[in-house]
Amino acid sequence: MSGDDASALEGVGIIDPKSDPQYIQFRCLPPGGQLNRWSHIITREHDFPASQAMLYGAGVPSEDMMKNAPHVGIATIWWEGNPVILEFGKIVKRGVEKQKMLAWQYNAVGVSDAITMGGEGMRYSLQSRDLIADSIETVTMAQHHDANISIPGCDKNMPGVIMAAARHNRPFIMVYGGTIRKGYSSLLERDVNVSTCYEAAGAFAYGTLHAKTNAGAAGRTPGDVMSDLEQHACPGAGACGGMYTANTMATAIEAMGLTLPGSSSYPALSPEKARECERAAEVIKTTMAKDIRPRDLLTRASFENALVITMILGGSTNGVLHFLAMANTAEVPLTLDDVDRVSNRTPYLADLAPSGRYLMEDLYKIGGTPAVLKMLIAAGRINGDIPTVTGRTLAENVADWPSLPPEQTVIRPLSDPIKESGHIRVLRGNLAPEGAVAKITGKEGLRFEGKARVFNKEHELDAALSRGEIPRDENLVLIVRYEGPKGGPGMPEQLRASAAIIGAGLKNIALVTDGRYSGASHGFIVGHVTPEAVVGGPIALVQDGDTMVIDAVQNRIDMANVDDAGLQARKANWKPPVAKVRRGALAKYARLVGDASHGAVTDQWDG
């Protein structure tokens, strides 16, 4: 605030003792009394008459509410492509008003990863995470809100709202928008989801997509199968249904204590999800009264929980990127080495898509995330003593929840895991001296060696796959570069290519990129290669025909035929590409963003 404003408020409240001095310092009332701790500064007496006039005009109903009611911001990460999020915000708003508090609903941008996948629009996805964080921080702080309830739905939206919470550090609850129902293809005669569409595209390009029965008959051609999938894979509202990035982040954030129990596994259109929205309005009052803040919950122990549940459930590699960013924002030390350590000691148990048979809807039917957490707490795998937004511990939150049924087959027992260690591997080597992140479930093997084939942008590989140009008769490591945070710009996900390879049945392929893969990707895939190509990382120096070795046992990724001297010689002849994006949001992002091994954040720099 300005010097004049600050001097006018001397003696009014206190500087928030839980605020981070790296941010603007706001005065507030001390804890233990009125809940309108921050809004009080502009609604007390007549210090800010124009502010109060505007608030009356915006709907504050009485002077009593003006002077005494807390202001709760309700951030819906919404657009019409995900309409249910807006409705959830309205339910929360009504619930907050029932608690005699003032509810202010507003919106932050929500890019759909599924719609943008494979096109230039996907470059805006990751940068929208930081845009969401910026938006919620801005409204919460500028409007003197006393609390925030955020309702995100898609992949990077969840870490975006958590990063915002770590910045404003006001009482907070996240309500996950919920997962989508399964789709059904009458021509394939099985359950399907959005990822099926991408894999079917690969089968279509390689001539292996067929209806299950009477293939090729009228109305049952490969083109008809594609149309059937496009029309029925997504039967309504909700985030993509497998253990993809959205559900990875939602389950992890629930394991961190930042949501109500069950939030991550209630389907979007379930009655439980609507009731959760109503209850969040009640619980936020407790969170405020007990002065429970996001940074009280964003601790080393809670991040360990997030990593454990991600390994147990077979979550997305994007989780690594987002956990690093969340921890960075909350000033919690977390590195790729921590990810590696937790992966090494944590088994992979969940038979969930993309590599398994089940979807989040199936997990919901057997007790959902709380039932899994209850089992893992009892086994000593999850820390049940961490505090949560409810004012109770995580263990207390799930104590009365039903246990996983003994006959269920979604979650394997700890004694019989799918893989004895985690599926997410942190690799280093002469290709990625500062780290890379691989998703290797073991089903595709633990080591891959092949010749490099280099693509300087994702669209080059997509075009080669569409033309059927990737052969089946030799081991290839497909290198997609200049797609990192700066080089993309935007570090786009590359599900279109990875799913097409699975759909085409190309089992002789590994994928490596300085960009990202979707949570729906599976196969032998390595992303987040650091340093990225655009800054001269070794991935920029790979040539067609180089021998690439990926070893998930030794956690190495190397150009086996090139020594240090050879790399130095190649580097001497390398020239950075001229940036094609020079204005607008992505140009600004490319200038500000850090590397993937530290979460690709945009608000941290030296000096």
C-alpha positions as CSV (number, residue, x, y, z in Angstrom):
1,M,0.0,0.0,0.0
2,S,1.1,3.6,-0.4
3,G,2.8,5.6,2.3
4,D,-0.4,7.7,2.8
5,D,-2.5,4.6,3.2
6,A,-0.1,3.0,5.6
7,S,0.2,6.1,7.8
8,A,-3.6,6.4,7.9
9,L,-3.8,2.8,9.2
10,E,-1.2,3.1,11.9
11,G,-2.6,1.6,15.1
12,V,-5.3,-0.2,13.2
13,G,-4.8,-3.9,13.7
14,I,-1.4,-5.6,13.3
15,I,0.9,-6.7,10.5
16,D,-0.2,-10.3,9.8
17,P,2.4,-12.4,11.7
18,K,1.9,-15.2,9.2
19,S,2.6,-13.2,6.2
20,D,5.7,-13.5,4.1
21,P,7.8,-10.3,4.0
22,Q,8.5,-11.0,0.3
23,Y,5.0,-9.9,-0.4
24,I,3.0,-6.7,0.3
25,Q,2.3,-6.5,4.0
26,F,-1.3,-6.1,5.0
27,R,-2.7,-5.1,8.4
28,C,-5.3,-7.3,10.0
29,L,-7.0,-7.9,13.3
30,P,-5.3,-10.4,15.6
31,P,-6.6,-14.0,15.6
32,G,-9.1,-15.2,18.2
33,G,-11.7,-12.5,17.7
34,Q,-13.7,-11.2,14.8
35,L,-13.4,-13.2,11.5
36,N,-13.4,-10.1,9.3
37,R,-9.7,-9.7,10.0
38,W,-8.5,-8.2,6.7
39,S,-11.7,-6.7,5.4
40,H,-12.1,-4.8,8.7
41,I,-9.4,-2.5,7.6
42,I,-11.6,-1.0,4.8
43,T,-15.0,-1.5,6.4
44,R,-14.4,-0.1,9.9
45,E,-15.6,3.3,10.8
46,H,-15.2,5.8,7.9
47,D,-11.6,5.4,6.9
48,F,-12.5,4.1,3.4
49,P,-15.9,5.6,2.6
50,A,-15.7,5.1,-1.1
51,S,-14.8,1.5,-0.6
52,Q,-17.8,1.0,1.6
53,A,-20.0,2.8,-1.0
54,M,-18.9,0.5,-3.7
55,L,-19.4,-2.6,-1.5
56,Y,-23.0,-1.4,-0.7
57,G,-23.5,-1.0,-4.4
58,A,-22.1,-4.6,-5.0
59,G,-24.7,-6.0,-2.6
60,V,-23.7,-5.7,1.1
61,P,-27.2,-5.7,2.6
62,S,-26.8,-3.8,5.8
63,E,-24.5,-1.7,8.0
64,D,-24.2,-4.5,10.5
65,M,-22.9,-6.9,7.7
66,M,-20.6,-4.1,6.4
67,K,-18.9,-3.7,9.8
68,N,-18.9,-7.3,11.0
69,A,-19.2,-9.9,8.3
70,P,-16.1,-11.6,6.9
71,H,-15.5,-11.5,3.2
72,V,-15.0,-14.9,1.5
73,G,-13.7,-15.0,-2.1
74,I,-15.0,-17.9,-4.2
75,A,-12.6,-18.5,-7.1
76,T,-14.1,-20.7,-9.9
77,I,-11.6,-21.8,-12.5
78,W,-14.2,-21.8,-15.2
79,W,-15.3,-21.4,-18.7
80,E,-18.4,-22.7,-20.5
81,G,-16.5,-25.9,-21.6
82,N,-16.6,-26.9,-17.9
83,P,-20.0,-25.5,-16.8
84,V,-20.4,-27.4,-13.6
85,I,-17.6,-25.4,-11.9
86,L,-19.6,-22.2,-12.0
87,E,-22.6,-24.0,-10.5
88,F,-20.4,-25.3,-7.7
89,G,-19.4,-21.8,-7.0
90,K,-23.0,-20.7,-6.7
91,I,-23.6,-23.6,-4.2
92,V,-20.6,-22.5,-2.1
93,K,-21.7,-18.8,-2.3
94,R,-25.2,-19.7,-1.0
95,G,-23.6,-21.8,1.8
96,V,-21.3,-18.9,2.8
97,E,-24.2,-16.5,3.0
98,K,-26.0,-19.0,5.2
99,Q,-23.1,-18.6,7.6
100,K,-23.7,-14.8,7.8
101,M,-20.6,-14.1,5.8
102,L,-20.2,-12.1,2.6
103,A,-19.5,-14.3,-0.5
104,W,-17.7,-12.8,-3.6
105,Q,-17.6,-15.1,-6.5
106,Y,-15.1,-14.4,-9.3
107,N,-13.4,-16.3,-12.1
108,A,-9.9,-17.2,-13.1
109,V,-8.9,-18.5,-16.6
110,G,-9.2,-22.3,-17.1
111,V,-7.6,-23.7,-20.3
112,S,-8.8,-27.2,-21.3
113,D,-5.8,-29.4,-21.8
114,A,-7.9,-32.0,-23.7
115,I,-9.3,-29.5,-26.2
116,T,-5.9,-27.8,-26.8
117,M,-3.9,-31.1,-26.9
118,G,-1.7,-31.4,-30.0
119,G,-2.3,-27.9,-31.2
120,E,-0.6,-24.5,-30.7
121,G,-3.2,-23.7,-28.0
122,M,-1.5,-26.3,-25.7
123,R,1.4,-23.8,-25.3
124,Y,-0.9,-21.7,-23.1
125,S,-1.7,-24.5,-20.7
126,L,1.2,-24.5,-18.2
127,Q,1.5,-20.7,-18.2
128,S,-2.2,-20.6,-17.2
129,R,-1.2,-22.3,-13.9
130,D,0.8,-19.2,-12.9
131,L,-1.9,-16.9,-14.4
132,I,-4.5,-18.6,-12.1
133,A,-2.1,-18.1,-9.1
134,D,-1.7,-14.5,-10.1
135,S,-5.4,-13.9,-10.5
136,I,-6.4,-15.4,-7.1
137,E,-3.6,-13.7,-5.3
138,T,-4.6,-10.4,-6.9
139,V,-8.3,-10.5,-6.0
140,T,-7.7,-11.9,-2.5
141,M,-5.2,-9.3,-1.6
142,A,-6.6,-6.3,-3.5
143,Q,-10.2,-6.9,-2.2
144,H,-9.0,-7.6,1.5
145,H,-10.7,-11.0,1.5
146,D,-10.6,-12.8,4.8
147,A,-10.7,-16.3,3.2
148,N,-10.7,-18.1,-0.1
149,I,-12.5,-21.2,-1.4
150,S,-11.1,-22.2,-4.8
151,I,-12.9,-24.6,-7.2
152,P,-10.6,-25.9,-9.9
153,G,-11.2,-28.7,-12.4
154,C,-8.4,-29.4,-14.9
155,D,-4.8,-30.5,-14.5
156,K,-2.7,-27.3,-13.8
157,N,-5.7,-25.5,-12.2
158,M,-5.2,-27.4,-8.9
159,P,-1.5,-26.4,-8.4
160,G,-2.5,-22.9,-9.6
161,V,-4.9,-22.4,-6.7
162,I,-2.5,-23.9,-4.2
163,M,0.3,-21.6,-5.3
164,A,-2.1,-18.7,-4.9
165,A,-3.0,-19.9,-1.4
166,A,0.7,-20.1,-0.4
167,R,1.1,-16.5,-1.6
168,H,-1.9,-14.8,0.1
169,N,-1.8,-17.3,3.0
170,R,-5.4,-16.5,4.1
171,P,-7.7,-19.3,5.4
172,F,-8.4,-21.5,2.4
173,I,-10.1,-24.7,1.2
174,M,-9.9,-26.3,-2.2
175,V,-13.0,-28.0,-3.7
176,Y,-12.0,-30.2,-6.6
177,G,-14.5,-30.0,-9.5
178,G,-14.6,-33.8,-9.7
179,T,-14.0,-36.5,-12.3
180,I,-16.1,-37.2,-15.4
181,R,-18.2,-40.4,-15.8
182,K,-17.1,-43.2,-18.1
183,G,-18.0,-43.1,-21.8
184,Y,-19.1,-46.1,-23.8
185,S,-18.4,-47.0,-27.4
186,S,-21.0,-49.2,-29.1
187,L,-18.6,-50.0,-31.9
188,L,-15.7,-51.0,-29.7
189,E,-18.2,-52.4,-27.2
190,R,-16.3,-51.2,-24.2
191,D,-15.9,-48.3,-21.8
192,V,-13.9,-45.4,-23.1
193,N,-12.6,-42.1,-22.0
194,V,-10.9,-39.1,-23.6
195,S,-7.5,-40.8,-23.8
196,T,-9.1,-43.6,-25.9
197,C,-9.6,-40.9,-28.6
198,Y,-5.9,-40.2,-28.8
199,E,-4.9,-43.8,-28.9
200,A,-7.5,-44.5,-31.5
201,A,-6.0,-41.8,-33.7
202,G,-2.8,-43.8,-33.8
203,A,-4.5,-47.0,-34.7
204,F,-6.5,-45.1,-37.3
205,A,-3.3,-43.8,-38.9
206,Y,-1.7,-47.2,-39.0
207,G,-4.8,-49.1,-40.2
208,T,-5.4,-51.1,-37.0
209,L,-8.6,-49.4,-35.8
210,H,-11.7,-51.6,-36.2
211,A,-15.1,-52.1,-34.8
212,K,-15.2,-55.1,-32.5
213,T,-17.8,-57.0,-34.6
214,N,-18.7,-56.7,-38.3
215,A,-15.7,-54.5,-38.9
216,G,-15.9,-52.6,-42.2
217,A,-19.6,-53.0,-42.6
218,A,-21.8,-50.0,-43.3
219,G,-21.7,-47.7,-40.2
220,R,-18.8,-49.8,-38.8
221,T,-15.8,-48.5,-40.7
222,P,-12.7,-47.1,-38.9
223,G,-14.0,-43.6,-39.6
224,D,-17.3,-44.5,-37.9
225,V,-15.4,-45.8,-34.9
226,M,-13.6,-42.4,-34.7
227,S,-16.9,-40.6,-34.9
228,D,-18.4,-42.9,-32.2
229,L,-15.5,-42.2,-29.9
230,E,-15.6,-38.4,-30.5
231,Q,-19.3,-38.3,-29.6
232,H,-19.4,-40.7,-26.6
233,A,-16.0,-40.6,-24.8
234,C,-17.0,-37.6,-22.7
235,P,-20.6,-38.1,-21.5
236,G,-20.8,-34.9,-19.4
237,A,-19.0,-32.6,-17.0
238,G,-15.8,-33.4,-15.1
239,A,-12.1,-33.8,-15.4
240,C,-10.5,-36.6,-17.4
241,G,-11.3,-39.8,-15.7
242,G,-8.1,-41.8,-15.3
243,M,-5.2,-41.2,-12.9
244,Y,-4.2,-38.4,-15.3
245,T,-2.9,-35.1,-14.1
246,A,-6.2,-33.7,-12.7
247,N,-6.9,-36.7,-10.5
248,T,-3.2,-37.0,-9.6
249,M,-3.2,-33.4,-8.3
250,A,-6.6,-33.7,-6.6
251,T,-5.7,-36.9,-4.7
252,A,-2.3,-35.5,-3.7
253,I,-3.8,-32.2,-2.4
254,E,-6.4,-34.2,-0.4
255,A,-3.5,-36.2,1.1
256,M,-1.9,-32.9,2.0
257,G,-5.0,-31.9,4.1
258,L,-6.1,-28.9,1.9
259,T,-9.5,-30.3,0.9
260,L,-12.4,-32.0,2.7
261,P,-12.2,-35.8,2.7
262,G,-13.5,-37.4,-0.5
263,S,-13.1,-34.3,-2.6
264,S,-10.7,-35.9,-5.1
265,S,-12.8,-39.0,-5.8
266,Y,-16.4,-37.6,-5.9
267,P,-17.5,-37.5,-9.5
268,A,-18.5,-34.1,-10.8
269,L,-22.1,-34.9,-11.2
270,S,-22.5,-36.9,-7.9
271,P,-24.8,-35.8,-5.1
272,E,-21.7,-36.0,-2.8
273,K,-20.0,-33.3,-4.8
274,A,-22.8,-30.8,-4.3
275,R,-22.9,-31.6,-0.6
276,E,-19.1,-31.1,-0.4
277,C,-19.7,-27.6,-1.7
278,E,-22.2,-26.9,1.0
279,R,-20.0,-28.3,3.7
280,A,-17.0,-26.3,2.5
281,A,-18.9,-23.1,3.3
282,E,-19.4,-24.4,6.9
283,V,-15.8,-25.6,7.3
284,I,-14.2,-22.4,6.1
285,K,-15.6,-20.7,9.1
286,T,-13.8,-23.2,11.4
287,T,-10.6,-22.7,9.3
288,M,-10.9,-18.9,9.9
289,A,-11.8,-19.2,13.6
290,K,-8.8,-21.5,14.2
291,D,-6.5,-19.4,12.1
292,I,-5.5,-22.4,9.9
293,R,-3.5,-21.1,7.0
294,P,-2.2,-22.7,3.8
295,R,1.4,-22.5,4.9
296,D,0.5,-24.2,8.2
297,L,-0.5,-27.2,6.0
298,L,2.0,-26.9,3.2
299,T,4.8,-28.6,5.1
300,R,7.5,-31.1,4.3
301,A,5.4,-33.8,5.8
302,S,2.4,-33.0,3.6
303,F,4.5,-32.9,0.5
304,E,5.8,-36.3,1.4
305,N,2.2,-37.5,1.6
306,A,1.6,-36.0,-1.8
307,L,4.5,-37.9,-3.3
308,V,3.6,-41.2,-1.7
309,I,-0.1,-41.2,-2.9
310,T,1.1,-40.2,-6.4
311,M,3.4,-43.3,-6.5
312,I,0.8,-45.6,-5.0
313,L,-1.8,-44.5,-7.5
314,G,0.4,-44.4,-10.6
315,G,0.0,-40.6,-11.0
316,S,1.2,-38.2,-13.6
317,T,4.8,-37.0,-14.2
318,N,3.2,-33.5,-14.3
319,G,2.7,-34.0,-10.6
320,V,6.5,-33.7,-10.1
321,L,6.6,-30.3,-11.9
322,H,3.6,-29.0,-9.9
323,F,4.8,-30.2,-6.5
324,L,8.1,-28.5,-7.1
325,A,6.3,-25.3,-8.0
326,M,3.9,-25.5,-5.0
327,A,6.8,-26.2,-2.6
328,N,8.8,-23.4,-4.1
329,T,6.0,-20.9,-3.6
330,A,5.4,-22.1,0.0
331,E,9.1,-21.9,0.8
332,V,9.3,-25.7,1.5
333,P,12.5,-27.4,0.5
334,L,11.7,-30.0,-2.2
335,T,13.9,-31.3,-5.0
336,L,14.0,-34.0,-7.6
337,D,16.1,-36.0,-5.2
338,D,13.2,-36.1,-2.8
339,V,10.9,-37.4,-5.6
340,D,13.5,-40.1,-6.4
341,R,13.8,-41.1,-2.7
342,V,10.1,-41.5,-2.2
343,S,9.7,-43.3,-5.5
344,N,12.4,-45.8,-4.5
345,R,10.6,-46.7,-1.2
346,T,7.0,-46.6,-2.4
347,P,5.2,-49.4,-4.3
348,Y,2.9,-48.9,-7.2
349,L,-0.5,-50.4,-6.3
350,A,-3.3,-48.9,-8.4
351,D,-4.7,-50.6,-11.6
352,L,-5.8,-47.3,-12.9
353,A,-5.6,-45.7,-16.4
354,P,-3.6,-44.8,-18.3
355,S,-1.7,-48.1,-17.9
356,G,-4.4,-49.9,-15.9
357,R,-8.0,-51.0,-16.3
358,Y,-9.9,-48.7,-14.1
359,L,-10.9,-45.1,-13.8
360,M,-11.5,-42.7,-10.9
361,E,-15.2,-43.5,-11.0
362,D,-14.3,-47.1,-10.1
363,L,-12.1,-46.0,-7.2
364,Y,-15.0,-43.8,-5.9
365,K,-17.3,-46.9,-5.9
366,I,-15.0,-48.7,-3.5
367,G,-14.5,-45.9,-1.0
368,G,-12.5,-43.4,-2.9
369,T,-9.4,-41.6,-1.9
370,P,-10.2,-41.6,1.9
371,A,-10.4,-45.4,1.9
372,V,-7.0,-45.5,0.3
373,L,-5.6,-43.0,2.7
374,K,-7.0,-44.9,5.6
375,M,-5.2,-48.1,4.5
376,L,-2.0,-46.3,3.9
377,I,-2.1,-44.5,7.3
378,A,-2.7,-47.8,9.0
379,A,0.3,-49.3,7.1
380,G,2.6,-46.3,8.1
381,R,2.9,-45.2,4.5
382,I,1.0,-41.9,4.9
383,N,1.5,-39.5,7.8
384,G,-1.9,-39.3,9.4
385,D,-0.8,-36.7,12.0
386,I,-0.7,-33.8,9.6
387,P,-3.2,-31.0,10.3
388,T,-6.0,-30.3,7.7
389,V,-8.4,-27.5,6.8
390,T,-11.1,-29.2,8.9
391,G,-9.1,-28.5,12.1
392,R,-8.7,-32.3,12.6
393,T,-5.8,-34.5,11.5
394,L,-5.8,-36.4,8.3
395,A,-6.2,-39.7,10.2
396,E,-9.2,-38.2,12.1
397,N,-10.7,-37.1,8.8
398,V,-10.8,-40.7,7.4
399,A,-11.2,-42.7,10.6
400,D,-14.9,-43.2,10.1
401,W,-14.6,-43.8,6.4
402,P,-15.3,-47.4,5.1
403,S,-12.2,-49.5,4.5
404,L,-11.4,-50.8,1.0
405,P,-13.5,-53.9,0.3
406,P,-11.4,-57.1,0.4
407,E,-12.7,-58.3,-2.9
408,Q,-11.9,-55.1,-4.9
409,T,-9.3,-55.2,-7.6
410,V,-8.6,-51.5,-8.2
411,I,-5.9,-51.2,-5.5
412,R,-3.5,-54.1,-5.0
413,P,-2.4,-55.0,-1.5
414,L,0.9,-53.7,-0.3
415,S,2.1,-57.4,-0.2
416,D,1.4,-57.8,-3.9
417,P,2.2,-54.6,-5.7
418,I,2.2,-54.0,-9.5
419,K,5.8,-52.7,-9.0
420,E,7.8,-52.8,-5.8
421,S,9.0,-49.2,-6.3
422,G,7.4,-46.1,-7.8
423,H,6.7,-45.7,-11.5
424,I,8.1,-42.2,-11.6
425,R,11.9,-42.2,-12.1
426,V,14.2,-39.2,-11.9
427,L,16.9,-39.7,-14.5
428,R,20.3,-38.0,-15.0
429,G,23.1,-38.5,-17.5
430,N,24.8,-36.7,-20.3
431,L,21.5,-35.9,-21.9
432,A,19.9,-34.5,-18.8
433,P,22.6,-33.4,-16.3
434,E,20.1,-31.4,-14.3
435,G,17.4,-34.1,-14.4
436,A,14.6,-35.6,-16.4
437,V,11.4,-37.3,-15.2
438,A,10.2,-40.7,-16.6
439,K,7.0,-42.6,-16.2
440,I,8.0,-46.3,-16.3
441,T,5.5,-48.7,-14.8
442,G,7.6,-51.8,-15.6
443,K,5.1,-53.1,-18.1
444,E,7.3,-51.6,-20.9
445,G,10.5,-52.9,-19.4
446,L,13.1,-51.1,-17.3
447,R,15.8,-50.4,-20.0
448,F,15.6,-49.2,-23.5
449,E,18.3,-48.7,-26.1
450,G,17.7,-47.3,-29.6
451,K,18.8,-44.9,-32.3
452,A,17.8,-41.3,-32.0
453,R,15.4,-39.7,-34.4
454,V,15.2,-36.0,-33.8
455,F,12.2,-33.6,-34.2
456,N,12.7,-29.9,-33.4
457,K,9.0,-29.4,-32.6
458,E,6.1,-31.6,-31.5
459,H,4.2,-31.0,-34.7
460,E,7.0,-32.6,-36.7
461,L,6.6,-35.9,-34.9
462,D,2.7,-35.6,-35.1
463,A,3.0,-35.2,-38.9
464,A,5.4,-38.2,-39.2
465,L,3.0,-40.4,-37.2
466,S,0.0,-39.2,-39.2
467,R,1.8,-40.3,-42.3
468,G,2.7,-43.6,-40.8
469,E,6.5,-42.9,-41.2
470,I,7.7,-44.3,-37.8
471,P,8.8,-47.9,-38.6
472,R,8.1,-51.0,-36.5
473,D,11.3,-52.9,-37.3
474,E,14.0,-51.0,-35.2
475,N,14.3,-49.5,-31.8
476,L,14.0,-45.8,-32.0
477,V,14.2,-43.0,-29.3
478,L,12.2,-40.1,-30.7
479,I,13.6,-36.9,-29.4
480,V,11.2,-33.9,-29.4
481,R,13.1,-30.7,-28.4
482,Y,12.7,-26.9,-28.2
483,E,9.4,-27.6,-26.3
484,G,10.6,-26.7,-22.8
485,P,9.2,-23.9,-20.6
486,K,11.2,-21.2,-22.5
487,G,11.7,-22.9,-25.8
488,G,8.1,-24.0,-26.5
489,P,7.3,-21.6,-25.2
490,G,5.0,-23.1,-22.6
491,M,6.2,-26.7,-22.2
492,P,3.3,-28.2,-24.0
493,E,2.0,-31.7,-23.2
494,Q,2.5,-34.3,-26.0
495,L,-0.3,-36.8,-25.5
496,R,-1.2,-36.7,-29.1
497,A,2.1,-38.3,-30.1
498,S,2.5,-40.7,-27.1
499,A,-1.1,-42.0,-27.4
500,A,-0.8,-42.4,-31.2
501,I,2.2,-44.6,-30.7
502,I,0.4,-46.8,-28.2
503,G,-2.7,-46.9,-30.4
504,A,-0.6,-47.9,-33.4
505,G,1.0,-50.7,-31.4
506,L,4.6,-49.3,-31.9
507,K,6.3,-51.2,-29.0
508,N,9.8,-50.4,-30.4
509,I,9.6,-46.7,-29.4
510,A,10.7,-44.5,-26.5
511,L,9.9,-40.8,-26.3
512,V,12.1,-38.2,-24.9
513,T,11.4,-34.4,-24.7
514,D,12.3,-31.2,-22.9
515,G,8.5,-30.6,-22.9
516,R,5.9,-32.6,-21.0
517,Y,3.7,-35.6,-21.4
518,S,0.1,-35.7,-20.4
519,G,-1.0,-37.7,-17.3
520,A,-2.8,-39.9,-19.8
521,S,0.5,-40.8,-21.5
522,H,2.0,-44.2,-21.0
523,G,4.8,-46.3,-22.5
524,F,8.5,-45.7,-22.3
525,I,8.4,-41.9,-21.9
526,V,10.9,-39.3,-20.5
527,G,10.0,-35.6,-20.2
528,H,11.2,-32.5,-18.4
529,V,14.7,-32.9,-19.7
530,T,16.9,-30.2,-18.1
531,P,18.6,-28.0,-19.3
532,E,16.2,-27.6,-22.1
533,A,17.3,-27.2,-25.7
534,V,16.7,-23.5,-26.2
535,V,19.3,-22.7,-23.5
536,G,21.9,-25.1,-25.1
537,G,21.2,-28.2,-23.0
538,P,22.6,-31.4,-24.3
539,I,19.3,-32.4,-25.8
540,A,19.9,-29.6,-28.4
541,L,23.0,-31.5,-29.5
542,V,21.5,-34.9,-30.2
543,Q,21.8,-36.0,-33.8
544,D,19.9,-38.6,-35.8
545,G,21.4,-42.0,-35.3
546,D,23.0,-41.3,-31.9
547,T,22.8,-44.3,-29.6
548,M,20.4,-43.5,-26.7
549,V,20.2,-45.6,-23.5
550,I,17.5,-45.1,-20.9
551,D,18.0,-47.2,-17.7
552,A,15.3,-47.0,-15.1
553,V,17.3,-49.2,-12.7
554,Q,20.4,-47.1,-12.8
555,N,18.3,-44.0,-13.3
556,R,20.4,-42.8,-16.3
557,I,19.7,-41.3,-19.7
558,D,22.7,-41.0,-22.0
559,M,23.9,-40.5,-25.5
560,A,26.1,-43.6,-25.3
561,N,28.2,-42.9,-28.4
562,V,29.1,-39.3,-27.5
563,D,31.7,-38.4,-24.9
564,D,32.2,-35.1,-23.2
565,A,34.7,-33.9,-25.9
566,G,32.2,-34.8,-28.6
567,L,29.5,-32.8,-26.8
568,Q,31.7,-29.8,-26.4
569,A,32.5,-29.9,-30.1
570,R,28.8,-30.1,-31.0
571,K,28.1,-27.3,-28.6
572,A,30.7,-25.0,-30.2
573,N,28.7,-25.3,-33.5
574,W,25.3,-24.8,-31.9
575,K,23.4,-21.6,-32.3
576,P,20.3,-20.7,-30.3
577,P,17.2,-20.4,-32.4
578,V,15.7,-17.0,-32.9
579,A,12.5,-16.6,-30.7
580,K,9.5,-16.6,-32.9
581,V,7.1,-15.5,-30.1
582,R,8.1,-11.9,-29.2
583,R,5.0,-10.3,-27.7
584,G,2.0,-11.3,-25.6
585,A,1.5,-13.7,-22.7
586,L,3.8,-16.5,-24.0
587,A,6.6,-14.0,-24.7
588,K,6.3,-12.7,-21.2
589,Y,6.2,-16.3,-19.9
590,A,9.3,-17.3,-21.8
591,R,11.2,-14.3,-20.3
592,L,10.2,-15.1,-16.7
593,V,9.9,-18.8,-16.4
594,G,12.5,-20.9,-14.6
595,D,13.6,-24.5,-15.5
596,A,11.4,-27.6,-15.1
597,S,13.7,-29.1,-12.4
598,H,12.6,-26.3,-10.1
599,G,8.9,-26.3,-11.0
600,A,9.0,-23.8,-13.9
601,V,7.8,-20.9,-11.7
602,T,7.6,-17.3,-13.0
603,D,8.0,-15.2,-9.8
604,Q,11.5,-16.1,-8.7
605,W,14.7,-14.6,-10.1
606,D,18.1,-13.5,-8.8
607,G,18.8,-9.9,-8.0
